[in-house]
Amino acid sequence: MANIVREDNENLTAVITVNLAKADYEPAVKKELNSLRKTTNLKGFRKGMVPVSYLKKLYGNEVLSKNLNDLINKELYTYIEDNKLETLGQPMPIPVENQDIDINKLIDFSFKFELGLAPKIEIKGLDDSTSLPVHTIKVNKKLVDQEIKTWRKRIGKQSNPEDVGEEDVLTVNAVEFDGDKPKEGGVEKEIKMAVDLLKNKKLAKELLKLKKGDSFSLNIFELEDNKPEFIKKQILGVPVETEVNETFTATITDVERRELGTPSISQFKNAFGQDVFEKYFKDETIDEDPELDENGEPIVTEEEQKKVLAALSKKLKEDLAKYYEVSAERRMFKKLQERLTELNDFELPDEFLKRWLEAANDKVSKEEIEKEYVNFAKDLKWNLLKGKFCKELGVEVSGDDVVASFRQNIMQYFGGQVDGDRLDQLTQTVMEDKSAVEKRYQEMVSEKLFPAIKEKITLTEETISWEDFDELQKE
């Protein structure tokens, strides 16, 4: 049996030394070589009659390495499990000098591994001293009217004029500039911009004087009322840490204009489906042979338009209320995570974890790991805290729960029309994606954990406008 020595360091790491005497591994090596002798076919020898000495020459070091690795891993992970060590990452081997793998010179071996240890965490904040606002968002007529206008544009006719209107959507080729010339190696991106949504209202007015093919100077960070990080990632498609000059030259390559579509019962049904149609138009029928105008379009009476706009107002108000309810809860959970992480701050074995990440991702440079480590450490800290909170609050998600969740998703995707064997096969295929399984597991943990935490802390109700909430979302 191996002799194992543990030496703890001050930086949340430990060195484990696995000492293997010759007697610990030699029997297994001899047994495997004898097994090879019985099954190996080599020219010049009868089956089962190859000399062990010859097999040692051909395969000895390979057999020795395999048995040593198997025994080391068994002893190391048994020690970790028996001693209930909470480790981070994977054990990192430490080179030991003068230990050649030689089947003809069996010696006592010592193998060293560095472990990253999880910190001891005494959780805080799971009581009424932790206070968070719960926002109820007011959805007013202004917002509903905006959504109705957007919906009517969606069903309206599109044209592509040469001139620019105040509600047009422009496609532009945006080129990053350095002074009075394009920046060498700079960003060049085709982007869409809605004239009426531009943060720079002065520029929006100037655009009305332009036409397709014209160019103009643009401060890219005034494209939308969002943070520079959002502009870089979502608009320009570059990493947030990329240095980007604010000045771009944009050339208009297309102008998209949409008329307001006529709100008809038929359009409402097409947009929202039969079930929603029946909810808002219980006693209405759609005229299958409507009178047509001079352009061949169905004529919609003012009375019908009023009915549709009334139904549309109710439908969109309900949708917006639900959207903001979900958004408010999502924001509250995000703030709760930030608050609990702040209250339960702790150290990690940073240098060990960086070395482990570098070893585990051989195609990623040391510089890239250094750059991404802050986010990695943030996620790791939250996952460690999440485990502690789950244990404290009795929140559990089993493997069977995850399987059941995938099965339910598959059933919903096929509208419940999938037989048992096919369902089993599809579930098994999905479960083979380990990253998808881990992602779903973490989602299910959060779905159970956050409501349990809400029961322990103080929640204060605040009613605010949708405009104010949208501003909060930009923080």
Helices and strands as residue ranges (DSSP letters): E 3-8, E 13-20, H 22-39, H 52-82, E 87-94, E 109-117, E 131-138, H 141-155, E 158-159, E 169-178, E 181-182, E 188-194, G 195-197, H 201-207, E 215-219, G 220-222, H 228-230, I 231-236, E 247-258, H 265-272, H 274-280, H 302-343, H 350-360, H 366-393, H 399-413, H 420-431, H 434-454, E 458-465, H 466-473
